[in-house]
Amino acid sequence: MREAGAIVETAYGIDQLAAWSLLRSDVKVGRERSSIMARSIDSLELSTLAAASLKSANILTIGESFATTDKELLALPRLGPKSLIAIRKQLCELGLGLPLRLPS
């Protein structure tokens, strides 16, 4: 990674990560995240087809959709790459993950 120009450091414990301000130890953050995860998928701005596909697979909360892998989601009937991207984009906007990059 260094050869590609990235800055690389190694942390030798959780104290090092905290010193670099890479940890969120605030309990409020944990409560907010739990609240988001418990919300219905209806609170996401998804197409009717994508929402129906999730519901038919008994994926009813944001937390359940977050815990489902991309491969599992793509295996659902009537849920294609566009719907997967829309779901992952919504989760990213809520602070729940990295943007999805489908292989070309």
N, C-alpha and C positions, 0 to 999 in steps of 0.2 A: 504494500500500500504506500509505503514511503516513496518507492520508486515512481509511483504514479502521481506523487505530489501531495498525498494526504498527510495530515499531521496525526501521528500515532503516539499514544501514551498508554502505559500499563498501570492500572490501579492495583495496589496490593492490599486491598481491604475496603470495607464499606466506609471507613473514615476518610479514605482518599477520595472516594466518590462524593462524599458530603462536602469535603473541602473544595472540590471543583464545582459545587452547587448543582450536581446532577441528580440529587435525590429530593423528592418531595415528602417531607416527613410530617407535613401539616395534616392533621386528622380531618379538617374540613374538606380537603381535596378528596380523601377517601370516601367521605359521606356523599359528596357531590357525584362522584363516579358511580357509587352504588345506586344513587337515585336515578341517574341516567340509564344504567343497565337494567333497572326494573321497569322502565317505561315501555309502553306498547310499541310495536313496530308501526302502528298507525300514526305515531307522532313523527315518523320519518316522511319525507316528501318523496315517496316512491310511486311508480306507475301502479295502476290498479292490478295489472298482470303480475308485476313483481311481488306486490303485497299479497295477492291471492296465492302465489306459488309458495311463499314463505309460510303462510297460514296453513296451506294444505300439508306442509311437512311438519306442522306443529311447532314452528318457530314463531313464537308470539311476542317475545320481548327483544329489546335492543341487545341485551346481554346474550341471549341465545343466538342471535344473528352474528354477534361478534365472535362467539365461541365456535361457530361453524366454519370449517375451512372453505377456501375458494373452490377446491375440487368438489366438496360435498354440495356446495351451492349450485355449481354448474351442472351437477347430476340431477337437480330437481327438474321436474317437467315444467316446460314453458319459462325457464329462467336461463337466459343466455348471457353472453359477455357484457352487453350493454346494461342489463339489469344488475349484474354483479358489480360493474364499475359504479353504477348509481348507488348501490348499497354501501360499498366501501367508501365512496366519497362522502356520503352522509355520516358514516361513522367517524371519518377523519375530521369532519367539521365539528363533531362533538368531542374531539380530542381522544378518540379511541382507535388509534392505529396509524399505520403509514399508508400513503397512497398506493393503490394497486397499479401495477404495471404488467399488463398481460404480454406474454411473448408475442413477437410479430411473426 
